[in-house]
């Protein structure tokens, strides 16, 4: 991909920003940053702007045929999920729902 920069497309940005908004409303996240690099696009989310990102959602077109174009990485660099479908990859970040047992 020489000479080109990778960006998120409009539908991807819409999905990322809607998910981000839900997480802000839940009090989980407070800030985000986007980076467009030569080989990948990054959407980083933060609990506080002064800290390192909690997670990075990555789009890497070179991996589309292998592990999948999308990836979520934790703060320590671990890959939490990879895949072809952005919604399925983002699902790893969904807050765990508390269930009421009994009643």
C-alpha positions as CSV (number, residue, x, y, z in Angstrom):
1,X,0.0,0.0,0.0
2,X,2.8,2.4,-0.8
3,X,1.9,6.1,-0.9
4,X,-1.6,5.4,0.5
5,X,-3.1,6.0,3.9
6,X,-5.8,3.8,5.4
7,X,-8.9,5.5,6.7
8,X,-12.2,4.2,8.2
9,X,-15.0,4.5,5.8
10,X,-18.2,6.4,6.6
11,X,-20.2,3.3,7.6
12,X,-17.3,2.1,9.8
13,X,-17.0,5.5,11.5
14,X,-20.8,5.6,12.1
15,X,-20.6,2.2,13.8
16,X,-17.6,3.1,15.9
17,X,-19.0,6.5,17.0
18,X,-22.4,4.9,17.9
19,X,-20.7,2.2,20.0
20,X,-18.4,4.9,21.6
21,X,-21.5,7.0,22.5
22,X,-23.1,4.0,24.2
23,X,-19.9,3.3,26.2
24,X,-19.6,7.0,27.2
25,X,-23.3,7.0,28.3
26,X,-22.5,3.9,30.4
27,X,-19.6,5.8,32.1
28,X,-16.9,3.4,30.7
29,X,-15.1,5.7,28.2
30,X,-14.4,9.4,28.2
31,X,-12.3,10.2,25.1
32,X,-11.1,8.9,21.8
33,X,-8.5,9.5,19.1
34,X,-8.3,8.4,15.4
35,X,-5.1,7.8,13.5
36,X,-4.7,7.1,9.8
37,X,-1.4,5.4,9.0
38,X,0.2,4.0,5.9
39,X,-0.9,0.4,6.8
40,X,-3.8,0.7,9.2
41,X,-6.4,3.0,10.7
42,X,-6.8,3.2,14.5
43,X,-9.7,4.2,16.8
44,X,-8.3,4.5,20.3
45,X,-10.6,4.8,23.4
46,X,-9.6,6.2,26.7
47,X,-11.0,6.3,30.2
48,X,-9.2,9.6,30.8
49,X,-7.5,11.7,28.1
50,X,-4.2,11.8,30.1
51,X,-3.8,8.0,30.1
52,X,-2.8,5.4,27.5
53,X,-5.7,4.0,25.5
54,X,-7.8,1.3,27.1
55,X,-8.4,-0.3,23.7
56,X,-7.5,0.2,20.0
57,X,-9.9,-0.8,17.3
58,X,-7.7,-1.4,14.2
59,X,-8.5,-1.7,10.5
60,X,-5.7,-3.3,8.6
61,X,-6.7,-4.1,5.0
62,X,-3.6,-6.3,4.5
63,X,-5.0,-8.8,7.0
64,X,-8.5,-9.0,5.3
65,X,-7.8,-12.4,3.7
66,X,-5.9,-13.8,6.6
67,X,-7.2,-13.2,10.1
68,X,-9.7,-10.4,9.2
69,X,-9.5,-6.8,8.5
70,X,-10.6,-5.6,12.0
71,X,-8.9,-6.2,15.4
72,X,-9.4,-5.0,19.0
73,X,-6.2,-4.7,21.1
74,X,-6.0,-4.2,24.9
75,X,-3.8,-1.7,26.5
76,X,-1.0,-4.3,26.9
77,X,-1.1,-5.1,23.1
78,X,-3.0,-8.4,23.4
79,X,-5.4,-9.1,20.5
80,X,-8.8,-9.6,22.1
81,X,-10.6,-10.4,18.8
82,X,-10.1,-10.4,15.1
83,X,-12.5,-10.7,12.2
84,X,-14.1,-9.6,9.0
85,X,-17.2,-8.1,10.6
86,X,-16.8,-4.9,12.6
87,X,-19.9,-5.5,14.8
88,X,-18.7,-9.0,15.8
89,X,-15.2,-7.7,16.6
90,X,-16.7,-4.8,18.7
91,X,-18.9,-7.3,20.6
92,X,-15.8,-8.3,22.7
93,X,-16.0,-4.8,24.3
94,X,-19.7,-5.0,25.2
95,X,-20.1,-4.6,29.0
96,X,-21.1,-7.8,30.8
97,X,-24.8,-7.7,31.7
98,X,-25.7,-8.5,35.2
99,X,-28.3,-11.2,35.6
100,X,-30.7,-11.4,38.5
101,X,-30.9,-15.0,39.8
102,X,-33.7,-16.2,41.9
103,X,-36.9,-14.2,42.4
